[in-house]
Amino acid sequence: MIALKHLKQCASIKGPIEALDLTLKLNFCTDTRQYHHPSLFVAIPGVKVNPLDIIDSLLEKECPVVIFQHDPENEAKVQTLKTRFPKTDFIAVSDSVTFLQELSHQHITHWKKADPKHTVFAISGSNGKTTHKEMLSHILKSIKPNKIVATEKNNNNHLGVPLTLLQVSDQTEMVVLELGSNHPGEIKVLCDIAVPNAGLTTNIGATHLEFFGSEEKVFEEEGYLYHAVKEITHGSGFYLINKDDPFLSRFSGFQGAVTYGETSDVEARISYLENGAQISYKGQHLVVTNSHITGRHNKLNLITVAFIAHHFFPESREQILTAAADFRPTKNRSEWIEFEGLPVFLDAYNANPSSMKAALEGFKESVVEQGFTLDESCVVLGDMNELGESTPAYHQDVASFIKDLGFNNVFFIGRYNAHYLKGHSAAFGRPSTSEFKNEYRGEVLKKYRIHFIKGSRSLQLESLFDIT
C-alpha cells in the first residue's frame, strides 16, 4: 500500500492536495481492469486510449484519488467527472510517468529506512539479466513466500521499474529488480529511482551498439550499478564483481563487494559439474544441480543466484539447493521443448553476439550429452538487432563461430541472412520466419533429430511451432 504522505515530496504534482487525508495508505493501480477498491489510480496516457475516458466503473466504486496528467483537454474531462463523481479527489501532475518515478522513489526509500535488512537487489548487464532475475526470484520466493517482489517479465525500464517498486508492501523483505537500458544514462535514472543497496552486473557484451557505439560505452552504462551501490551504501552493500569479464574485472573491491569467477584470484571461485556448478567461498562449498538448463552460461547464472540467496538467507541452504534444482526456463527463453517427438532448444526472445555464442556452445554440449551427433543436429539462427555499423561483421563472426563448432546443417533467417552466409557459405539463408515455416515443418524437421532455434524478438521464431 502507498502512503499518501509521500505525495508531498513529488515535485510533479500541480494540483492542491490539502483536501486529502495524508495519513491514509491506499492500494495502487494504473489499469482500470485491475482496480481493487480502495486504490490510488494513476491515469497514464496511452497512444490510443485516454484512461480518463474509461474510468467510470472505478469512479462508481468511489475511487478515492485519481492522478491525471495536466493538459487543457484533460482538465476539461476532469471538470465533468468531478461533477458526476464528487467523492473522488482528482490531482493534476505535470507528467504521469514522472509522478510514478517520484512516488516509487519515496515509497522505496521509506521502506528501506523501516528495516536495515530490507534490500533492493538490482541486476544490470548485457546478457542474462532476465535469467538471473527469474532464477533468483524463483529461489527466494520458495524460501520467503509472499515476502519477495521481483520485476515481472522484462518490465525493466523507466516505467516498469517504478511499477515494480510500488508493489512493495510492509511484508516485503527483498526486491529483485532488473535494470534495462538501450541508451546512455538510463541505468543512472533507474538507480536514482530505486536506490539499490545490493546488486550484480552480469557481463558486458555487444548489445544495443546502435545507440552506444562501442562495448566500452556499454560498460560505462551497465557498470554504473557498481558505482551506485557503492555510493548509496558507503561501500558496505553486497555487490558481485565478475572477474572473468574483461570489462568488469577492472572494478576494484570495496567492503561489501565479492569477486567471483573461474580465475584463481577471486574470493568466490566457480567450477563446473556435468549437471551443475560449484562455488567455493571462505572454505565453504555450495553445489547446485539442475537437469532443465543447458550450457555453462546457465550453470554460471544458477550458481551465482544460489550464492546470492545463500548470502542473504544462509539458514535456508537446503531450500535454496532444492529450489535451484527445480528451476525451469521461462517460455521462449533458453527452454527445451519437445515438438513432434524431437528435442528443440528454443530462445526466441533475444539475441546478440555473446549470447548467441554461449547458447551455441551449450547446445553442442547437449547434443553430445543426449547421444546425438552434430550431423544429426539442425541450427536455425535469426537476426541480431541493434548492433549499429558493425552489424555485418557481427553476423559474419557468429556464422564463422558456428562453422568452427562443427555445425553444418544451418539456416539463417531474416534480413541479415546474407551477412551470416559470408561466415558460413555452406549454410542456407531465408528472408523471414513465415517464408521458412513450411520448409522447416516439412523436410527440415524430418531430416534432423535435435534442433537449436535462436534469434531476436522481431523474428518471432516461436511461430515455427505455432507457439505464441
Residue pairs with C-beta under 8 A, 6 or more apart in sequence:
1 25
1 26
1 27
1 28
1 169
1 170
2 25
2 26
2 27
2 28
2 40
2 103
2 107
2 166
3 24
3 25
3 107
3 110
4 20
4 21
4 22
4 23
4 24
4 25
4 26
4 40
4 65
5 22
5 23
6 103
6 106
6 107
6 110
7 13
7 17
7 20
7 22
7 91
7 103
8 17
8 22
9 102
9 106
10 93
10 99
10 102
10 103
10 106
11 102
12 93
12 94
12 95
12 98
12 99
12 102
13 91
13 92
13 93
13 99
14 70
14 92
14 93
14 94
15 70
15 90
15 91
15 92
15 93
17 91
19 89
20 65
20 89
20 91
24 64
26 38
26 39
26 40
26 64
26 65
27 36
27 38
27 39
27 40
28 39
28 40
28 42
28 166
28 167
29 35
29 36
29 39
29 40
29 41
29 42
29 58
30 41
30 42
30 43
30 44
30 100
30 163
32 41
32 51
32 54
32 55
32 57
32 58
35 41
35 57
35 58
35 61
35 63
37 58
37 61
37 62
37 63
38 62
38 63
38 64
39 58
39 63
39 64
40 64
40 65
40 67
41 55
41 58
41 63
41 65
41 66
41 67
42 66
42 67
42 96
42 99
42 100
43 50
43 51
43 52
43 55
43 66
43 67
43 68
43 69
43 96
44 51
44 69
44 96
44 97
44 100
44 159
45 51
45 69
45 96
50 74
50 77
51 68
52 68
52 74
52 77
52 78
52 81
53 77
55 63
55 66
55 81
59 66
59 81
59 84
59 85
59 88
60 85
62 85
62 87
62 88
63 88
64 87
64 88
64 89
65 88
65 89
65 91
66 81
66 88
66 89
66 90
66 91
67 91
67 93
67 96
67 99
68 74
68 78
68 90
68 91
68 92
68 93
68 96
69 92
69 93
69 94
69 95
69 96
70 92
70 93
70 94
74 92
75 92
78 90
78 92
81 88
81 90
82 88
82 90
93 99
97 158
97 159
97 162
100 159
100 162
100 163
100 166
101 158
101 162
101 193
103 162
103 166
104 161
104 162
104 163
104 165
104 166
104 193
104 194
105 162
105 165
105 192
105 193
105 194
105 195
107 165
107 166
107 168
108 120
108 165
108 168
108 175
108 193
108 194
108 195
109 195
111 118
111 168
111 170
111 172
112 118
112 120
112 195
112 197
114 170
117 173
118 172
118 173
118 174
119 173
119 174
119 175
119 197
119 198
119 312
120 165
120 174
120 175
120 177
120 194
120 195
120 196
120 197
120 198
121 136
121 174
121 175
121 176
121 177
121 196
121 198
121 199
121 200
121 238
121 308
122 177
122 178
122 179
122 190
122 191
122 194
122 196
122 198
122 199
122 200
122 225
122 228
122 229
123 129
123 132
123 133
123 136
123 176
123 177
123 178
123 179
123 199
123 200
123 201
123 202
124 179
124 181
124 187
124 199
124 200
124 201
124 202
124 222
124 223
124 224
124 225
125 132
125 200
125 201
125 202
125 203
125 204
125 222
126 202
126 203
126 204
126 205
126 206
126 207
126 218
126 222
126 352
126 354
127 202
127 203
127 205
127 207
127 297
127 352
127 354
127 355
127 358
128 202
128 203
128 297
128 301
128 355
129 156
129 178
129 179
129 180
129 202
130 154
130 156
130 178
130 330
130 333
130 349
131 298
131 301
131 329
131 333
131 334
132 200
132 202
132 301
132 304
132 305
133 150
133 151
133 176
133 177
133 178
134 327
134 329
134 330
135 301
135 302
135 305
135 324
135 327
136 150
136 176
136 305
136 308
136 309
137 148
137 150
137 176
138 323
138 326
138 327
139 305
139 306
139 309
139 320
139 323
139 324
139 327
140 148
140 150
140 174
140 176
140 309
140 312
140 313
141 148
141 150
142 319
142 322
142 323
142 326
143 309
143 313
143 316
143 319
143 320
143 323
144 173
144 174
144 313
146 171
147 171
147 172
147 173
147 174
148 172
148 173
148 174
148 175
148 176
149 164
149 167
149 168
149 169
149 172
149 174
149 175
149 176
150 164
150 175
150 176
150 177
151 160
151 161
151 164
151 176
151 177
151 178
152 160
152 164
154 160
154 178
154 180
155 161
155 163
155 164
155 178
156 177
156 178
156 179
156 180
156 190
157 180
157 186
157 190
158 186
158 189
158 190
160 180
161 177
161 179
161 190
161 193
161 194
162 193
164 175
164 177
165 175
165 177
165 193
165 194
168 175
174 312
175 194
177 194
177 196
179 187
179 190
179 191
179 194
179 225
180 186
181 187
181 190
181 208
181 221
181 222
182 207
182 208
182 211
182 386
183 208
183 211
183 212
184 211
184 212
184 217
184 220
184 221
185 221
186 221
187 221
187 222
187 224
187 225
187 228
188 224
188 228
191 224
191 225
191 228
191 232
195 232
196 225
196 228
196 229
196 232
196 237
197 229
197 232
197 233
197 237
198 229
198 233
198 237
198 238
198 239
198 256
199 225
199 226
199 228
199 229
199 237
199 238
199 239
199 240
200 225
200 239
200 240
200 242
200 304
200 308
201 222
201 223
201 225
201 226
201 242
201 248
202 242
202 301
203 242
203 245
203 248
203 354
204 215
204 218
204 219
204 222
204 223
204 245
204 246
204 247
204 248
205 215
205 218
205 352
205 353
205 354
205 355
206 215
206 218
206 352
206 353
206 354
206 387
206 390
206 394
207 218
207 352
207 354
207 386
208 218
208 386
209 215
209 218
209 386
209 387
209 388
209 389
209 390
210 386
210 387
210 388
211 386
211 388
212 218
212 221
212 388
213 388
215 247
216 247
219 247
219 248
223 247
223 248
223 251
226 239
226 241
226 248
226 251
229 237
229 239
229 256
230 237
230 239
230 254
230 257
233 256
235 254
235 255
235 256
236 255
236 256
237 256
238 256
238 257
238 258
238 308
238 311
238 312
239 254
239 256
239 257
239 258
240 257
240 258
240 259
240 260
240 268
240 304
240 307
240 308
241 248
241 249
241 251
241 253
241 257
241 258
241 259
241 260
242 248
242 249
242 260
242 261
243 249
243 259
243 260
243 261
243 263
243 265
243 266
244 261
244 262
244 263
245 261
251 257
253 259
258 267
258 268
258 281
258 311
259 265
259 266
259 267
259 268
260 266
260 267
260 268
260 269
260 270
260 279
260 304
260 307
261 269
261 270
262 269
262 270
262 271
263 269
267 281
267 282
268 279
268 280
268 281
268 307
269 279
269 280
269 281
270 277
270 278
270 279
270 300
270 303
270 304
271 277
271 278
271 280
272 278
272 296
272 299
273 287
273 289
273 299
274 369
275 289
275 290
275 291
276 287
276 288
276 289
276 290
276 299
276 302
276 303
277 287
277 288
277 299
277 300
277 302
277 303
278 285
278 286
278 287
278 288
278 303
279 285
279 286
279 303
279 304
279 306
279 307
280 286
281 307
286 303
286 306
286 307
286 310
286 317
286 321
287 321
288 302
288 303
288 306
288 321
288 324
288 325
289 324
289 325
290 299
290 302
290 324
290 325
290 326
290 327
291 325
292 327
292 328
292 329
292 336
293 299
293 301
293 302
293 327
293 329
293 334
294 334
294 336
294 345
294 359
294 362
294 363
294 365
294 366
295 358
295 359
295 361
295 362
295 363
295 365
295 366
296 358
296 361
296 362
296 365
297 358
297 359
297 361
297 362
298 329
298 334
298 362
302 324
302 327
305 324
306 320
306 321
306 324
309 316
309 320
310 316
310 317
310 320
313 320
328 335
329 335
329 336
331 467
332 346
332 347
332 348
332 349
332 462
332 467
333 347
333 348
333 349
333 350
334 345
334 347
334 359
335 345
335 346
335 347
336 343
336 344
336 345
336 346
337 343
337 344
337 346
337 465
337 467
338 344
339 445
339 451
339 465
340 445
342 445
342 448
342 449
342 450
342 451
343 370
343 450
343 451
344 450
344 451
344 452
344 453
344 465
345 359
345 363
345 366
345 451
345 452
345 453
345 454
346 453
346 454
346 461
346 462
346 465
346 467
347 359
347 453
347 454
348 382
348 453
348 454
348 455
348 457
348 459
348 460
348 461
348 462
349 457
350 456
350 457
351 381
351 382
351 383
351 384
351 385
351 454
351 455
351 456
352 384
352 387
353 384
353 387
353 394
353 397
353 398
356 381
356 384
356 398
356 401
356 454
357 398
357 401
359 452
359 454
360 379
360 401
360 402
360 405
360 407
360 452
360 454
361 405
363 377
363 379
363 452
364 374
364 405
364 406
364 407
366 450
367 373
367 374
367 376
367 377
367 450
370 450
372 449
372 450
374 405
374 406
374 407
374 408
375 408
375 409
376 448
376 449
376 450
377 407
377 409
377 448
377 449
377 450
377 451
377 452
378 409
378 410
378 411
378 444
378 447
378 448
378 450
378 451
378 452
379 402
379 407
379 409
379 410
379 411
379 451
379 452
380 410
380 411
380 413
380 436
380 440
380 451
380 452
380 453
380 454
380 455
380 461
380 464
381 398
381 399
381 402
381 410
381 411
381 412
381 413
381 420
381 454
381 455
382 412
382 413
382 414
382 433
382 454
382 455
382 456
382 459
382 461
383 395
383 413
383 414
383 415
383 416
383 417
383 455
383 456
383 458
383 459
384 391
384 394
384 395
384 398
384 416
384 455
384 456
385 456
385 458
387 394
391 416
391 419
392 416
392 419
392 422
395 416
395 419
395 420
395 422
395 423
396 419
396 420
396 422
396 423
397 423
398 420
398 423
399 410
399 412
399 419
399 420
399 421
399 422
399 423
399 424
399 427
400 423
400 424
401 423
402 410
402 423
402 424
402 427
403 423
403 424
403 426
408 426
408 427
409 447
409 448
410 424
410 426
410 427
410 428
411 427
411 428
411 429
411 430
411 436
411 440
411 444
412 420
412 421
412 424
412 427
412 428
412 429
412 430
413 429
413 430
413 431
413 432
413 433
413 436
413 455
413 459
413 461
414 431
414 432
414 433
414 455
414 459
415 431
417 429
417 430
417 431
418 429
420 427
420 429
421 427
421 429
430 436
430 439
432 459
433 459
433 460
433 461
433 463
433 464
434 463
436 464
437 463
437 464
440 464
441 464
445 451
453 461
453 464
454 461
455 461
462 468
